Amino acid sequence: MAAFTGASSTTLISPPHISRQCLASTRISGLKMVSFSNSGRSNLPVSFRRLQISCAAKPETVEKVCDIVKKQLALKDDVSVAGDSKFATLGADSLDTVEIVMALEEAFGITVEEESAQSIATVQDAADLIEKLCEKDSA
């Protein structure tokens, strides 16, 4: 989920060779990039007073996922688990990963579809998916 906040002011002017495009989007590594053009006009000013793109889960969600992963894998206190920690690197096999997903479902009151569960490789992946599912459930 992307949110826009921040502090800057920008004017975008589209080159003439892309003037027929209105809006183009591309998905790169889970992020959605959007470009704007002028739709036939010579200049297209777009002003943003506050601009920041945030696509990561809340820190408290990541922390809770880290705690659950540590508990499920019976990791010692001195083992560091962070958002970029890969389950495989932490010693999780496929059964451990299934158990982690089940623990996350119980802790957050969500249901993770099998296709989505297979795409989870890191703690951050899990936290992002949880926030997406929680937001979807509350809508």
ROSE-4610 file (N, C-alpha, C; in Angstrom, 1 decimal, always signed):
// ROSE-4610
residu = [M/M/M/A/A/A/A/A/A/F/F/F/T/T/T/G/G/G/A/A/A/S/S/S/S/S/S/T/T/T/T/T/T/L/L/L/I/I/I/S/S/S/P/P/P/P/P/P/H/H/H/I/I/I/S/S/S/R/R/R/Q/Q/Q/C/C/C/L/L/L/A/A/A/S/S/S/T/T/T/R/R/R/I/I/I/S/S/S/G/G/G/L/L/L/K/K/K/M/M/M/V/V/V/S/S/S/F/F/F/S/S/S/N/N/N/S/S/S/G/G/G/R/R/R/S/S/S/N/N/N/L/L/L/P/P/P/V/V/V/S/S/S/F/F/F/R/R/R/R/R/R/L/L/L/Q/Q/Q/I/I/I/S/S/S/C/C/C/A/A/A/A/A/A/K/K/K/P/P/P/E/E/E/T/T/T/V/V/V/E/E/E/K/K/K/V/V/V/C/C/C/D/D/D/I/I/I/V/V/V/K/K/K/K/K/K/Q/Q/Q/L/L/L/A/A/A/L/L/L/K/K/K/D/D/D/D/D/D/V/V/V/S/S/S/V/V/V/A/A/A/G/G/G/D/D/D/S/S/S/K/K/K/F/F/F/A/A/A/T/T/T/L/L/L/G/G/G/A/A/A/D/D/D/S/S/S/L/L/L/D/D/D/T/T/T/V/V/V/E/E/E/I/I/I/V/V/V/M/M/M/A/A/A/L/L/L/E/E/E/E/E/E/A/A/A/F/F/F/G/G/G/I/I/I/T/T/T/V/V/V/E/E/E/E/E/E/E/E/E/S/S/S/A/A/A/Q/Q/Q/S/S/S/I/I/I/A/A/A/T/T/T/V/V/V/Q/Q/Q/D/D/D/A/A/A/A/A/A/D/D/D/L/L/L/I/I/I/E/E/E/K/K/K/L/L/L/C/C/C/E/E/E/K/K/K/D/D/D/S/S/S/A/A/A]
num = [1/1/1/2/2/2/3/3/3/4/4/4/5/5/5/6/6/6/7/7/7/8/8/8/9/9/9/10/10/10/11/11/11/12/12/12/13/13/13/14/14/14/15/15/15/16/16/16/17/17/17/18/18/18/19/19/19/20/20/20/21/21/21/22/22/22/23/23/23/24/24/24/25/25/25/26/26/26/27/27/27/28/28/28/29/29/29/30/30/30/31/31/31/32/32/32/33/33/33/34/34/34/35/35/35/36/36/36/37/37/37/38/38/38/39/39/39/40/40/40/41/41/41/42/42/42/43/43/43/44/44/44/45/45/45/46/46/46/47/47/47/48/48/48/49/49/49/50/50/50/51/51/51/52/52/52/53/53/53/54/54/54/55/55/55/56/56/56/57/57/57/58/58/58/59/59/59/60/60/60/61/61/61/62/62/62/63/63/63/64/64/64/65/65/65/66/66/66/67/67/67/68/68/68/69/69/69/70/70/70/71/71/71/72/72/72/73/73/73/74/74/74/75/75/75/76/76/76/77/77/77/78/78/78/79/79/79/80/80/80/81/81/81/82/82/82/83/83/83/84/84/84/85/85/85/86/86/86/87/87/87/88/88/88/89/89/89/90/90/90/91/91/91/92/92/92/93/93/93/94/94/94/95/95/95/96/96/96/97/97/97/98/98/98/99/99/99/100/100/100/101/101/101/102/102/102/103/103/103/104/104/104/105/105/105/106/106/106/107/107/107/108/108/108/109/109/109/110/110/110/111/111/111/112/112/112/113/113/113/114/114/114/115/115/115/116/116/116/117/117/117/118/118/118/119/119/119/120/120/120/121/121/121/122/122/122/123/123/123/124/124/124/125/125/125/126/126/126/127/127/127/128/128/128/129/129/129/130/130/130/131/131/131/132/132/132/133/133/133/134/134/134/135/135/135/136/136/136/137/137/137/138/138/138/139/139/139]
x = [+0.9/+0.0/+0.9/+0.7/+1.5/+0.8/+1.5/+0.9/+1.8/+1.2/+2.0/+1.9/+3.1/+3.3/+4.7/+5.1/+6.5/+6.5/+7.7/+7.8/+8.6/+8.0/+8.7/+7.7/+8.2/+7.4/+8.0/+7.3/+7.9/+7.0/+7.5/+6.8/+7.3/+6.5/+6.9/+6.5/+7.4/+7.1/+7.3/+6.3/+6.4/+7.1/+8.0/+8.6/+7.5/+7.6/+6.6/+6.4/+7.5/+7.4/+6.5/+6.1/+5.2/+3.9/+3.6/+2.4/+1.1/+1.0/-0.2/-0.6/+0.4/+0.1/-0.6/-1.5/-2.1/-1.5/-1.5/-1.0/-0.4/+0.8/+1.4/+1.8/+1.6/+2.1/+2.8/+3.8/+4.6/+4.9/+4.8/+5.1/+6.5/+7.3/+8.7/+8.9/+9.3/+9.6/+8.5/+7.2/+6.1/+5.7/+6.5/+6.2/+5.5/+4.5/+3.9/+4.4/+5.0/+5.6/+4.6/+4.3/+3.4/+4.1/+3.9/+4.4/+3.3/+3.4/+2.4/+2.9/+2.0/+2.4/+1.4/+1.6/+0.8/-0.5/-0.7/-1.9/-2.2/-1.1/-1.3/-1.0/-0.9/-0.5/+1.0/+1.4/+2.9/+3.5/+2.8/+3.4/+2.3/+2.7/+1.8/+2.4/+2.0/+2.5/+1.8/+2.5/+1.9/+2.7/+2.0/+2.6/+2.3/+3.3/+3.1/+3.6/+2.9/+3.4/+4.1/+3.6/+4.2/+4.2/+5.4/+5.5/+6.5/+6.0/+6.9/+6.1/+6.8/+6.1/+6.5/+5.5/+5.8/+5.1/+5.8/+5.2/+5.4/+6.0/+6.4/+5.3/+5.3/+4.3/+4.7/+3.8/+4.1/+5.2/+6.0/+7.1/+6.6/+5.4/+4.9/+4.5/+4.0/+3.6/+4.9/+5.9/+7.2/+7.7/+7.7/+8.2/+7.4/+6.1/+5.3/+5.6/+5.7/+6.1/+7.4/+8.4/+9.7/+9.6/+8.8/+8.7/+8.0/+7.0/+6.4/+7.4/+8.1/+9.1/+10.2/+10.7/+11.6/+11.1/+9.8/+9.2/+9.0/+8.4/+8.2/+9.4/+10.5/+11.8/+12.6/+12.1/+12.9/+14.3/+14.4/+15.7/+16.1/+17.4/+17.9/+17.8/+17.9/+17.7/+18.8/+20.0/+21.0/+20.9/+20.0/+19.8/+18.9/+19.4/+18.7/+17.8/+16.5/+15.5/+15.0/+15.1/+14.6/+13.7/+13.3/+12.4/+13.0/+14.3/+15.0/+15.4/+15.1/+15.5/+14.7/+15.5/+14.8/+14.6/+13.4/+13.0/+14.1/+14.5/+15.4/+16.8/+17.2/+18.5/+18.4/+17.2/+17.0/+16.8/+16.9/+16.8/+15.4/+14.5/+13.1/+13.1/+12.4/+12.1/+10.7/+10.2/+8.8/+7.8/+7.9/+7.0/+7.0/+8.3/+8.4/+7.7/+7.8/+7.1/+5.6/+5.1/+3.6/+3.2/+4.0/+3.7/+3.7/+4.7/+4.8/+3.6/+3.2/+2.0/+0.8/+0.6/-0.5/-0.5/+0.7/+0.8/+0.5/+0.9/+0.6/-1.0/-1.6/-3.0/-3.8/-3.3/-3.9/-3.7/-2.5/-2.1/-2.8/-3.0/-3.6/-5.0/-5.6/-7.0/-7.3/-6.4/-6.5/-6.4/-6.7/-6.6/-5.7/-4.6/-3.7/-3.9/-4.2/-4.4/-3.1/-3.2/-2.0/-1.0/-1.6/-0.7/+0.1/-0.6/+0.1/+1.1/+0.8/+1.7/+3.0/+2.9/+4.1/+5.0/+4.5/+5.3/+6.0/+5.8/+6.4/+7.8/+8.9/+10.2/+10.9/+10.5/+11.1/+10.1/+10.6/+9.7/+8.9/+9.6/+9.0/+7.8/+8.1/+7.0/+5.8/+6.0/+4.9/+4.2/+4.9/+4.3/+3.5/+4.1/+3.3/+2.0/+2.1/+0.9/-0.1/+0.3/-0.6/-1.3/-0.6/-1.2/-2.2/-1.9/-2.8/-4.0/-3.9/-5.1/-5.9/-5.3/-6.0/-6.8/-6.2/-6.8/-8.0/-7.8/-8.9/-10.1/-9.8/-10.8/-11.6/-10.9/-11.6/-12.4/-12.1/-12.9/-14.2]
y = [-1.2/+0.0/+1.2/+2.2/+3.3/+4.5/+5.3/+6.5/+7.7/+8.8/+10.0/+11.1/+11.4/+12.5/+13.0/+14.0/+14.5/+16.0/+16.6/+18.0/+18.4/+18.7/+19.2/+19.9/+20.6/+21.2/+21.0/+20.4/+20.0/+20.3/+20.7/+20.9/+20.0/+19.2/+18.2/+18.7/+18.7/+19.0/+17.8/+17.4/+16.2/+16.5/+15.7/+15.9/+15.6/+16.3/+16.2/+14.8/+14.0/+12.6/+11.7/+12.0/+11.2/+11.9/+12.9/+13.7/+13.0/+11.9/+11.2/+10.3/+10.0/+9.2/+10.0/+9.4/+10.1/+9.6/+8.4/+7.8/+6.4/+6.2/+4.9/+4.3/+3.1/+2.5/+1.2/+0.9/-0.3/-0.8/-2.1/-2.7/-3.2/-2.7/-3.2/-3.6/-4.8/-5.4/-5.0/-5.1/-4.9/-3.4/-2.5/-1.1/-0.7/+0.2/+0.7/+2.1/+2.2/+3.5/+4.1/+5.4/+6.1/+7.3/+7.4/+8.6/+9.4/+10.7/+11.6/+12.3/+12.5/+13.3/+14.3/+15.1/+16.3/+16.1/+15.0/+14.7/+15.7/+16.1/+17.0/+18.4/+18.8/+20.2/+20.3/+21.5/+21.8/+21.6/+22.0/+21.9/+21.3/+20.5/+19.9/+20.1/+21.2/+21.4/+20.5/+19.8/+19.0/+19.4/+20.0/+20.5/+19.6/+19.3/+18.5/+19.3/+19.6/+20.3/+19.3/+18.1/+17.1/+15.8/+15.3/+14.1/+13.1/+12.0/+10.9/+9.6/+8.6/+7.3/+6.3/+5.7/+4.7/+3.4/+2.3/+1.1/+0.0/+0.3/-0.7/-0.8/-1.9/-2.2/-1.3/-1.1/-0.4/-1.1/-0.3/-0.9/-1.9/-1.6/-2.5/-3.8/-3.8/-5.0/-5.9/-5.2/-5.9/-6.5/-5.8/-6.2/-7.5/-7.4/-8.5/-9.8/-9.6/-10.7/-11.3/-10.4/-10.9/-11.7/-11.3/-12.0/-13.4/-13.5/-14.7/-15.7/-15.1/-15.9/-16.5/-15.7/-16.1/-17.2/-17.1/-18.1/-19.4/-19.3/-20.5/-21.3/-20.6/-21.2/-21.5/-21.2/-21.4/-20.8/-19.6/-18.9/-18.3/-18.4/-17.8/-16.3/-15.7/-14.2/-13.5/-14.0/-13.3/-13.3/-14.1/-14.1/-12.9/-12.1/-10.9/-11.3/-10.8/-11.0/-9.6/-9.2/-7.9/-8.1/-7.0/-7.0/-7.7/-7.5/-8.1/-9.6/-10.1/-11.5/-12.5/-13.4/-14.4/-15.6/-16.2/-17.4/-18.5/-18.8/-19.8/-19.6/-18.3/-18.0/-18.2/-18.0/-18.3/-19.8/-20.6/-22.0/-22.7/-21.9/-22.4/-23.3/-24.5/-25.3/-25.0/-25.8/-25.5/-25.7/-26.7/-27.0/-25.8/-25.4/-24.2/-23.0/-22.8/-21.6/-21.7/-22.9/-23.2/-22.9/-23.3/-23.1/-21.6/-20.9/-19.4/-18.7/-19.1/-18.5/-18.8/-20.0/-20.3/-19.5/-19.3/-18.5/-17.0/-16.5/-15.2/-15.0/-16.0/-15.9/-15.8/-16.6/-16.6/-15.3/-14.8/-13.6/-12.4/-12.3/-11.1/-11.3/-12.5/-12.7/-12.6/-13.2/-13.1/-14.5/-14.6/-15.8/-15.5/-16.3/-16.1/-17.2/-16.8/-17.7/-18.4/-19.7/-20.4/-19.7/-19.1/-18.4/-17.3/-16.6/-15.5/-16.0/-17.1/-17.7/-18.1/-18.6/-19.0/-17.9/-16.7/-15.5/-14.9/-15.4/-14.9/-15.5/-14.7/-15.1/-14.5/-13.2/-12.5/-12.0/-11.5/-11.0/-9.8/-9.0/-7.8/-8.2/-9.3/-9.8/-10.1/-10.8/-11.3/-10.1/-9.1/-7.9/-7.1/-6.9/-6.2/-6.9/-8.2/-9.0/-8.9/-9.0/-8.9/-7.5/-6.4/-5.1/-5.0/-5.6/-5.6/-6.3/-7.5/-8.3/-7.7/-7.1/-6.4/-5.2/-4.5/-3.3/-3.8/-4.9/-5.4/-5.9/-6.5/-7.0/-5.9/-4.7/-3.6/-2.8/-3.0/-2.2/-2.8]
z = [+0.0/+0.0/+0.0/-0.9/-1.0/-0.4/+0.4/+1.0/+0.6/+0.3/-0.1/+1.0/+1.5/+2.5/+2.3/+3.0/+2.9/+2.7/+2.2/+2.1/+0.9/-0.2/-1.4/-2.3/-3.3/-4.3/-5.6/-6.6/-7.8/-9.0/-10.1/-11.3/-12.4/-13.0/-14.0/-15.4/-16.3/-17.7/-18.5/-19.3/-20.1/-21.4/-21.9/-23.2/-24.3/-25.5/-26.5/-27.0/-27.0/-27.6/-26.8/-25.6/-24.8/-24.5/-25.3/-25.0/-25.1/-25.8/-26.0/-24.8/-24.0/-22.8/-21.7/-21.0/-19.9/-18.6/-18.4/-17.2/-17.5/-17.1/-17.3/-15.9/-15.7/-14.4/-14.7/-13.9/-14.0/-12.6/-12.5/-11.2/-11.2/-10.2/-10.1/-8.6/-8.4/-7.1/-6.1/-6.5/-5.6/-5.4/-6.0/-5.9/-7.2/-7.1/-8.2/-8.6/-9.7/-10.2/-11.2/-11.0/-11.9/-12.5/-13.8/-14.5/-15.1/-15.1/-15.6/-16.9/-17.9/-19.0/-19.3/-20.3/-20.5/-21.4/-21.9/-22.7/-23.8/-24.5/-25.6/-25.3/-24.1/-23.7/-23.7/-23.8/-23.9/-22.5/-21.4/-20.1/-19.2/-18.2/-17.3/-15.9/-15.2/-13.9/-12.9/-12.0/-11.0/-9.7/-8.8/-7.6/-6.4/-5.6/-4.4/-3.3/-2.3/-1.1/-0.2/-0.1/+0.8/+0.0/-0.2/-1.0/-0.4/+0.0/+0.4/+0.1/-0.4/-0.7/+0.4/+1.0/+2.0/+1.7/+1.5/+1.1/+2.2/+3.2/+4.2/+5.3/+5.9/+7.0/+8.2/+9.1/+10.4/+11.2/+11.8/+12.7/+13.7/+14.3/+15.3/+14.7/+13.5/+12.8/+12.5/+12.0/+11.7/+13.0/+14.1/+15.4/+15.9/+15.8/+16.2/+15.3/+14.0/+13.2/+13.5/+13.8/+14.3/+15.5/+16.5/+17.7/+17.5/+16.6/+16.3/+15.6/+14.6/+13.9/+14.9/+15.8/+16.8/+17.6/+18.0/+18.9/+18.1/+16.9/+16.1/+15.7/+15.5/+15.1/+16.4/+17.6/+18.8/+18.7/+18.3/+18.1/+19.5/+19.7/+20.9/+20.9/+22.1/+22.3/+21.5/+21.4/+20.7/+19.2/+18.6/+17.2/+16.8/+15.8/+15.4/+14.3/+14.4/+13.4/+13.1/+11.8/+11.4/+10.1/+9.6/+8.4/+7.2/+7.0/+5.9/+6.1/+7.3/+7.6/+6.7/+6.1/+5.3/+6.2/+6.0/+6.8/+6.6/+5.3/+5.0/+5.7/+5.8/+6.4/+7.9/+8.5/+9.9/+10.2/+9.2/+9.4/+9.2/+8.7/+8.5/+7.3/+7.4/+6.2/+5.9/+4.9/+4.4/+5.5/+6.3/+7.4/+8.5/+8.8/+9.7/+9.1/+7.8/+7.2/+7.3/+7.1/+7.2/+8.6/+9.6/+11.0/+11.4/+10.8/+11.0/+10.4/+9.2/+8.6/+9.5/+10.0/+10.8/+12.1/+12.7/+13.9/+13.6/+12.5/+12.1/+11.9/+11.2/+11.0/+12.4/+13.3/+14.6/+15.4/+15.3/+16.1/+15.5/+14.2/+13.6/+13.2/+13.4/+13.0/+11.6/+10.8/+9.3/+8.7/+7.4/+6.7/+5.5/+5.4/+4.3/+3.2/+2.0/+0.9/+0.6/+0.1/-0.2/-1.2/-2.2/-3.2/-2.5/-1.6/-0.9/+0.0/+0.7/+1.7/+1.0/-0.3/-1.0/-1.4/-1.4/-1.8/-0.7/+0.5/+1.7/+1.9/+1.8/+2.0/+3.1/+3.5/+4.5/+5.6/+6.7/+7.7/+7.2/+6.4/+5.8/+4.8/+4.0/+3.1/+4.0/+5.1/+5.9/+6.5/+7.0/+7.6/+6.6/+5.4/+4.4/+4.0/+3.9/+3.5/+4.7/+5.9/+7.0/+7.0/+6.8/+6.8/+5.6/+4.5/+3.3/+3.6/+4.2/+4.6/+5.7/+6.7/+7.7/+7.2/+6.3/+5.6/+4.8/+4.1/+3.2/+4.1/+5.3/+6.1/+6.8/+7.1/+7.7/+6.7/+5.4/+4.4/+4.1]
